[in-house]
């Protein structure tokens, strides 16, 4: 399985687009008028996380996260941390599948049994991932440009509804603190680019890992910022906080000469594609990582087990509040500072120090 730099770029960009659907409501609730600035901070934070993840992976460019962590901090502690990440990835994939189903069920299939929406996506994920990471990469090369085209089209068609005066002031009267607080959820979601640690090993051109990765995350951040500006210019800063999916609702404002209307279906399709890429990546990381951790030769044999666990997690929440409100709080308060930023930063620092010491010893003792 190999990934080209373009597939790697489109994988990161495509899967990050789900943030545009899931985070603006809470961001407007906390940052109010400062939501665009909050998204700017979120984009900067996510690029920092991506940078750390890439630099960490490039210490051992031919190995995945599961393989090199024990080399950095020791066998038993390393395997314990890896096991914790595997559990986190299964749980996260399940909640993302639930978030996908919540949105699609409410937007398109209200008369369809909820569990059927979940199962259909799960089977599509299994089918794609079973073929390998390169298959998902090829899908992203098709899906990514389609998503960008959809977003561009919507921006053009919503311009007529802009109220430019709503962009000012840039900060709420409460100052910068609500803006910083409002940026944390979007930053934590964009920082799912941490999955880079399981992708760099498959890149054909490791030299492009940093540039392609940062471009993918950076462009996704720009799309998120401009999307929030669109919402602000059309709805002002109070209405979006009361809506679960503000981006979805502004597409319903589109009406060109009373003829071009009801284009929200295009947004739904683009969102489904983005969720598909993200879920496939989580399923691959968990299946492949578990196979490496437990020394199972055929990693595909774990896909069905992982798939069943993901479905079980997706069906567990009793309401939309648990998947759309409670889980995001857990993600930004626990997962983001510890699993996406803290642990990778420590691993990078320790790994860099060990590598420098190793090179220094080799220079002092050329015979070794």
MOMOSUL-V507587 format. One record per pair of residues at least 12 apart in sequence whose ideal C-beta (glycine too) atoms are under 7 Angstrom apart, sorted by the first residue. I is the first residue (numbers start at 1). GAP is how many residues later the second one is. Records with the same first field share a line. If there is no record, write none. Layout:
BEGIN
I=GAP ; GAP
END
This chain:
BEGIN
1=131 ; 132 ; 133 ; 201
2=132 ; 200 ; 202
3=130 ; 131 ; 134 ; 196 ; 199 ; 200 ; 201
4=200
5=198 ; 200 ; 203 ; 207
6=135
7=130 ; 131 ; 133 ; 134
8=191 ; 195 ; 204 ; 205
9=203 ; 206 ; 207
10=130 ; 131 ; 134
11=126 ; 129 ; 266 ; 270
12=181 ; 201 ; 204 ; 205
13=131 ; 203 ; 206 ; 207
14=126 ; 129 ; 130 ; 133 ; 260 ; 263
15=259 ; 262 ; 263 ; 266
16=174 ; 177 ; 201 ; 204
17=130 ; 203 ; 206 ; 257
18=253 ; 256 ; 257 ; 260
19=167 ; 170 ; 171 ; 205
20=203 ; 204 ; 207 ; 227
21=82 ; 224 ; 226 ; 227 ; 250
22=77 ; 167
23=162 ; 163 ; 166
24=204 ; 207 ; 216 ; 222 ; 223
25=215 ; 216 ; 218 ; 219 ; 221
26=159 ; 302
27=12 ; 155 ; 158 ; 159 ; 201
28=209 ; 212 ; 213
29=212
30=148 ; 151 ; 152
31=141 ; 147 ; 148 ; 151
32=140 ; 146 ; 205
33=136 ; 138 ; 139 ; 204
34=136 ; 137 ; 138 ; 144 ; 145 ; 148
35=147 ; 193 ; 197 ; 202
36=189 ; 192 ; 193 ; 196
37=133 ; 134 ; 142
38=141 ; 144 ; 145 ; 148
39=144 ; 147 ; 185 ; 186 ; 189
40=185
41=139 ; 142 ; 146
42=141 ; 144 ; 145 ; 148
43=147 ; 178 ; 181 ; 182
45=142 ; 146
46=141 ; 144 ; 145 ; 147 ; 171 ; 175
47=167 ; 170 ; 171 ; 174
49=142 ; 144 ; 145 ; 291 ; 292
50=143 ; 146 ; 163 ; 164 ; 167
51=163
52=292 ; 293 ; 296
53=140 ; 141 ; 143 ; 144 ; 291
54=142 ; 146 ; 155 ; 156 ; 159
55=293
56=141 ; 288 ; 291 ; 292 ; 295
57=139 ; 140 ; 143 ; 152
58=142 ; 148 ; 151
59=292 ; 293 ; 296
61=139 ; 140 ; 145
62=139
63=138
64=134 ; 137 ; 225 ; 228
65=132 ; 133
66=16 ; 223 ; 226 ; 227
67=225
69=12 ; 13 ; 278
72=275 ; 278 ; 279 ; 282
73=277
79=214
81=262
82=207 ; 211
83=210
85=254
86=200 ; 203 ; 204 ; 207
88=247 ; 251
89=193 ; 196 ; 197
90=196 ; 216 ; 219 ; 220 ; 223
91=222
92=190
93=186 ; 189 ; 190 ; 193 ; 217
94=216 ; 218 ; 219 ; 220
95=218 ; 228 ; 232
96=179 ; 182 ; 183 ; 186
97=21 ; 24 ; 25 ; 182 ; 213 ; 217
98=216 ; 219 ; 225
99=224 ; 225
100=21 ; 175
101=13 ; 16 ; 17 ; 213
102=218 ; 221 ; 222
103=142 ; 168
104=13 ; 164 ; 168
105=12
107=141 ; 161
108=160
115=200
118=193 ; 196 ; 197
119=192
121=158
122=185 ; 188 ; 189
124=152
125=154 ; 155 ; 158 ; 182
126=177 ; 178 ; 181
128=152
129=151 ; 154 ; 155 ; 158 ; 174
130=170 ; 173
133=69 ; 151
136=141 ; 144 ; 145 ; 148
139=138
140=137
143=130 ; 134
146=124 ; 127
147=123 ; 126 ; 127
150=116 ; 117 ; 120
151=72
154=97 ; 113
155=75
157=97 ; 99 ; 103
158=72 ; 76 ; 92 ; 95 ; 96
161=73 ; 92
162=71 ; 72
163=70
164=69
166=66 ; 67 ; 70
167=62 ; 65 ; 66
184=148
185=143 ; 147
186=38
187=149
188=143 ; 144 ; 147 ; 148 ; 152
190=27 ; 30 ; 31
191=145 ; 149
193=24
194=146 ; 150
195=86 ; 90
196=17
198=87 ; 91
227=20
230=20
231=15 ; 16 ; 19
234=16 ; 19
235=15
244=80
248=16 ; 19
251=12 ; 13 ; 16
252=12
283=20 ; 23 ; 24 ; 27
286=20
287=12 ; 15 ; 16 ; 19
290=12
END
